[in-house]
């Protein structure tokens, strides 16, 4: 993969700098050893001539200076760009060693089970939250030196199975403390049964451009001593404000982001971040001081809309939408029992304690009705006289009982 080549090149370049510092310390140590031998050879003897005493004092002064310089010289940790399996404590230490920048890149979702408390017995993922916004961290542990991170930046690139994604609901702190709202999701349709045995490869010139751009970005950004502030053009700022205005009503009850305000509240900020990344990639030669254009923000918004749609799918898997969860429970009951017609009272009787009264089923029934899984039959005319109106009867779509259940 081209990114593997880029990482190897950057890792090699960073290791060269690490090796130079390490060699300097070795040279100081060798020089100190030479001075130590010179001092031993110049130890005072009885009736020592004045000239020899002066030479001995000079050797002692040189040895003290070399020892002080050796003590001051700190060899940095060997450069690392990412880890694929680390506890929050180890990740925090790696951040401190790597100047506050670290990535967790893994084909599995082990980081989530570790953060949920596999080893500690309690959820612990503060470093992941701090690393999302570049917040400062100070960690004090018994028996160890304090670790200070002025600005923590953690990149997560995880490819978990759908079951792992759904299992995030088992740790309510993930959502309650804001971790799930900080992630960007991609939930592609499975290709099993439709895979191409001879897929088209990435063209060589595109792979090379990607490698060169990524290498240039990492090396140039790593060399910055101070953060660089990116700005929007006036038109770009107006486009950001328009996104904010369009997004806000979607949090109102009944709208598509009402059940996921934790993620939706960070959506405009995520689009702005993506715009910044696209801007850096376009100006990777160091011309990123130019304002971010409306064209770049439009591309970022298109990518953001992709992540928004997939975040909604991910939250459905996690069970964050109570209406959809109720609809799934009803659908599974219909498929399991082969029910063709039913009333809301039938559902309440079958699915207690999930539904305690008929009104509890209304939201789930609306979802199933909207997706064509069921339909409400016309009510029979009410007979004259006292008594309750007849309960509504729902009919199940025939294909819903023939095919394996699919998400509405």
C-alpha positions in Angstrom: 0.0 0.0 0.0 1.4 3.5 -0.7 0.8 4.7 2.9 3.1 1.9 4.1 5.9 3.2 1.9 5.4 6.7 3.1 5.4 5.7 6.7 8.7 3.7 6.2 10.3 6.7 4.5 9.3 9.1 7.3 10.2 6.6 10.0 13.7 6.3 8.4 14.1 10.0 8.2 13.1 10.5 11.9 15.4 7.6 13.0 18.4 9.4 11.4 17.9 12.3 13.7 17.4 10.0 16.7 20.7 8.2 15.8 22.6 11.5 15.6 21.6 12.6 19.1 22.4 9.1 20.4 25.8 9.2 18.8 26.5 12.7 20.3 25.8 11.3 23.8 28.1 8.3 23.1 30.9 10.7 22.0 30.5 12.7 25.2 30.7 9.5 27.2 33.8 8.5 25.4 35.3 11.9 26.0 34.5 11.7 29.7 36.2 8.3 29.9 39.3 9.7 28.3 39.4 12.6 30.7 38.9 10.2 33.6 41.9 8.2 32.5 43.9 11.4 32.1 42.9 12.6 35.6 44.0 9.2 37.1 47.3 9.4 35.3 47.8 13.0 36.6 47.0 12.2 40.2 49.3 14.2 42.5 52.5 12.6 43.7 54.7 13.6 46.6 56.7 16.7 45.8 54.7 17.2 42.6 56.2 20.0 40.4 53.9 23.1 40.0 53.6 22.5 36.2 52.1 19.0 36.7 49.7 20.3 39.3 48.3 22.9 36.8 47.9 20.2 34.2 46.0 18.0 36.6 43.6 20.8 37.6 43.0 21.5 33.9 42.1 17.8 33.4 39.7 17.9 36.4 38.0 21.0 35.0 37.6 19.5 31.6 36.1 16.3 33.2 33.6 18.4 35.2 32.5 20.3 32.1 32.1 17.1 30.1 30.1 15.4 32.9 27.7 18.4 33.1 27.1 18.4 29.4 26.5 14.7 29.4 24.0 15.1 32.2 22.2 17.8 30.3 22.0 15.9 27.0 18.8 14.0 26.8 18.4 11.3 24.1 14.8 11.5 22.8 12.7 8.4 22.5 13.0 6.6 19.2 10.6 8.1 16.8 7.3 6.3 16.4 4.3 7.2 14.3 1.7 4.7 15.5 0.8 1.7 17.7 -1.7 -1.0 17.0 -2.4 -2.3 20.5 -1.7 -0.1 23.6 -3.4 0.4 26.9 -4.4 4.0 27.7 -1.5 4.2 30.1 1.0 3.1 27.5 -0.6 5.4 24.9 -0.3 8.3 27.3 3.5 7.6 27.8 4.0 7.3 24.1 2.3 10.7 23.6 4.7 12.2 26.1 7.7 10.7 24.4 6.6 11.7 20.9 5.9 15.3 21.5 2.1 14.9 22.0 1.4 13.2 18.6 0.5 9.5 18.3 -1.8 7.3 16.2 -3.5 4.0 16.9 -3.9 2.1 13.7 -5.3 -1.4 13.8 -7.4 -3.8 11.7 -9.3 -4.9 14.8 -11.2 -3.1 17.6 -9.0 -4.1 20.5 -8.5 -0.5 21.7 -12.2 -0.3 22.5 -12.2 -3.4 24.7 -9.1 -2.2 26.5 -10.6 1.3 27.0 -13.8 -0.4 28.4 -11.7 -1.9 31.2 -10.4 -5.3 30.0 -7.3 -5.0 32.2 -8.2 -2.2 34.6 -11.7 -3.4 35.5 -13.2 0.0 34.8 -13.5 2.2 31.7 -10.5 4.4 31.1 -10.2 6.4 27.9 -9.4 10.0 29.0 -6.4 10.1 26.7 -8.7 9.4 23.7 -10.9 12.4 24.6 -8.1 14.8 25.3 -6.4 13.7 22.1 -9.4 14.7 20.0 -9.1 18.4 20.8 -5.4 18.9 21.4 -5.9 19.4 25.2 -3.1 19.4 27.7 -2.5 16.5 30.0 -0.5 16.1 33.2 -0.3 12.5 34.6 1.0 11.8 38.1 1.4 8.2 39.2 2.9 6.7 42.4 6.5 5.7 42.0 6.9 7.3 38.5 7.9 10.7 37.2 5.1 13.0 36.1 4.3 13.1 32.4 3.3 16.5 31.0 1.8 16.8 27.5 1.2 20.4 26.4 -1.1 19.4 23.5 -2.3 15.8 23.0 -3.2 14.7 19.5 -4.4 11.1 19.0 -5.4 9.7 15.6 -7.6 6.6 15.6 -7.8 4.4 12.5 -9.7 1.2 13.5 -11.4 -1.4 11.4 -13.7 -3.3 13.8 -16.3 -5.9 12.8 -20.0 -4.8 13.0 -20.4 -6.9 16.2 -17.7 -4.9 17.9 -19.4 -1.6 16.8 -22.7 -2.8 18.1 -21.0 -3.9 21.4 -19.9 -0.3 22.1 -23.4 0.1 23.7 -22.3 -2.3 26.4 -20.1 0.5 27.8 -22.5 3.4 28.4 -19.6 5.6 29.4 -18.4 5.7 25.8 -21.4 7.7 24.8 -22.1 9.4 28.2 -18.6 10.8 28.3 -18.5 11.8 24.7 -16.1 9.3 23.1 -18.6 8.0 20.4 -19.4 11.6 19.4 -15.8 12.2 18.6 -15.4 9.5 16.1 -16.0 9.4 12.3 -17.6 6.2 11.1 -17.7 4.3 7.8 -20.1 1.4 7.7 -19.8 0.0 4.1 -22.1 -2.6 2.7 -20.6 -6.1 2.9 -19.1 -7.4 -0.4 -19.1 -11.1 0.5 -20.6 -12.9 -2.5 -19.9 -10.0 -4.8 -16.2 -9.6 -4.6 -14.1 -9.1 -7.8 -11.4 -11.7 -8.3 -9.3 -9.3 -10.3 -10.0 -5.8 -9.0 -8.6 -2.7 -10.7 -5.4 -1.6 -9.1 -4.6 1.9 -8.1 -2.8 3.6 -11.0 0.9 3.9 -10.3 1.0 7.7 -10.8 -1.8 8.2 -8.2 0.0 5.9 -5.7 3.2 7.9 -6.2 1.5 11.2 -5.8 -0.2 10.0 -2.6 3.2 8.8 -1.2 5.0 12.0 -2.1 2.3 14.2 -0.6 2.0 12.2 2.6 5.8 12.1 3.0 6.1 15.8 2.4 3.3 16.6 4.8 4.6 14.5 7.7 8.2 15.7 7.4 7.3 19.4 7.0 4.7 19.4 9.8 7.0 17.4 12.1 9.6 20.1 11.7 7.4 22.9 12.9 8.4 24.3 16.2 5.1 26.2 16.7 1.5 25.5 15.7 0.2 27.1 12.5 -3.2 28.7 12.5 -5.3 28.2 9.3 -7.9 30.8 8.2 -10.9 30.8 5.9 -11.5 33.3 3.2 -14.5 35.6 3.7 -16.6 33.4 1.4 -15.3 30.3 3.2 -16.4 31.7 6.6 -19.8 32.4 5.2 -20.0 28.8 4.0 -19.2 27.5 7.5 -21.9 29.7 9.0 -24.4 28.4 6.4 -23.5 24.8 7.5 -24.2 25.8 11.1 -27.6 27.3 10.2 -28.6 24.2 8.2 -27.5 21.7 10.9 -29.1 23.3 13.9 -32.8 22.5 13.2 -32.0 18.9 12.7 -31.6 18.4 16.4 -35.2 19.3 17.1 -37.5 16.5 18.2 -38.5 14.2 15.3 -35.7 15.3 13.0 -32.8 13.0 11.9 -30.2 14.2 14.4 -32.5 14.4 17.5 -31.3 11.0 18.8 -27.6 11.7 18.3 -26.8 15.2 19.5 -23.4 14.1 20.8 -22.2 13.3 17.3 -24.2 15.9 15.5 -23.0 18.7 17.7 -19.5 18.0 16.6 -20.4 17.5 12.9 -19.8 21.1 11.7 -16.4 21.1 13.6 -15.5 17.8 11.9 -16.2 19.3 8.4 -14.0 22.3 9.3 -11.2 19.9 10.3 -11.5 18.0 7.1 -11.3 21.3 5.2 -8.1 22.0 7.0 -6.6 18.7 6.1 -7.6 19.1 2.5 -6.0 22.5 2.5 -2.8 21.2 3.9 -2.7 18.4 1.4 -3.2 20.9 -1.4 -0.5 23.2 0.0 1.9 20.5 1.3 4.9 22.4 0.0 4.4 25.0 2.8 2.0 27.4 1.2 -0.8 26.6 3.7 -0.8 30.2 5.1 -3.2 31.0 2.3 -6.9 31.1 3.4 -9.0 28.0 3.0 -11.2 28.5 -0.1 -14.9 27.8 -0.6 -14.0 25.1 -3.1 -11.9 23.3 -0.5 -14.8 23.7 2.0 -17.3 22.3 -0.5 -15.1 19.2 -0.9 -14.9 18.9 2.9 -18.7 19.2 3.2 -19.2 16.4 0.7 -16.9 14.2 2.7 -18.7 15.3 5.9 -22.1 14.3 4.4 -20.7 10.9 3.8 -19.5 10.6 7.4 -22.9 11.9 8.6 -24.8 9.2 6.8 -22.5 6.5 8.1 -22.6 7.9 11.6 -26.4 7.5 11.5 -25.9 3.9 10.4 -23.3 3.3 13.1 -25.6 4.7 15.8 -28.4 2.5 14.6 -26.0 -0.5 15.1 -25.1 0.8 18.5 -28.8 1.2 19.3 -28.7 4.9 20.0 -32.1 5.5 18.3 -34.8 4.2 20.6 -37.5 4.3 17.9 -35.4 2.2 15.6 -34.6 -0.2 18.4 -38.3 -0.6 19.1 -38.9 -1.2 15.4 -36.3 -3.9 15.3 -37.8 -5.6 18.3 -41.3 -5.7 16.6 -39.8 -6.8 13.3 -37.9 -9.7 15.0 -41.1 -10.8 16.8 -43.1 -10.8 13.6 -40.5 -12.8 11.7 -40.0 -15.2 14.6 -43.6 -16.0 15.0 -44.8 -15.7 11.4 -47.5 -13.3 12.4 -49.5 -12.0 9.4 -51.9 -9.7 11.3 -51.7 -8.1 14.7 -52.8 -5.3 17.0 -50.6 -3.1 19.2 -52.1 -5.0 22.2 -50.8 -8.2 20.7 -47.3 -6.7 20.5 -47.5 -5.5 24.1 -48.5 -9.0 25.4 -45.7 -10.6 23.4 -42.9 -8.2 24.2 -43.3 -7.3 27.8 -41.5 -5.7 29.6 -40.2 -3.8 26.6 -43.6 -2.4 25.9 -45.9 -1.9 29.0 -48.8 -0.1 27.2 -50.1 0.3 23.7 -48.7 3.9 23.5 -45.2 2.5 23.9 -45.4 0.7 20.5 -46.4 3.7 18.5 -42.9 5.0 17.5 -41.7 1.5 16.5 -44.9 0.9 14.5 -44.4 4.2 12.7 -40.9 3.2 11.6 -42.1 -0.2 10.3 -45.0 1.4 8.5 -42.7 4.1 6.9 -40.4 1.4 5.5 -43.2 -0.8 4.2 -42.8 -3.7 6.6 -46.4 -3.3 7.8 -49.5 -1.4 6.9 -52.5 -0.3 8.9 -55.7 -1.7 7.6 -58.8 0.5 7.3 -60.8 0.5 10.4 -64.3 -1.0 10.3 -67.1 1.5 10.9 -67.8 2.0 14.6 -71.2 0.6 15.7 -73.6 3.1 17.4 -73.7 3.0 21.1 -71.3 3.0 24.0 -68.0 1.1 24.1 -64.4 1.5 22.9 -63.4 2.0 19.3 -61.9 -1.1 17.8 -58.1 -1.4 17.9 -56.2 -0.8 14.8 -55.1 -3.9 12.9 -51.7 -4.1 11.1 -50.9 -6.4 8.2 -47.4 -7.7 7.7 -45.8 -7.5 4.2 -45.6 -11.1 2.8 -41.9 -10.7 1.9 -41.1 -9.8 5.4 -41.9 -13.3 6.5 -40.2 -15.0 3.5 -36.8 -13.3 3.5 -34.2 -13.0 6.2 -34.8 -9.9 8.3 -33.1 -6.8 7.1 -32.8 -3.4 8.8 -35.6 -1.1 8.1 
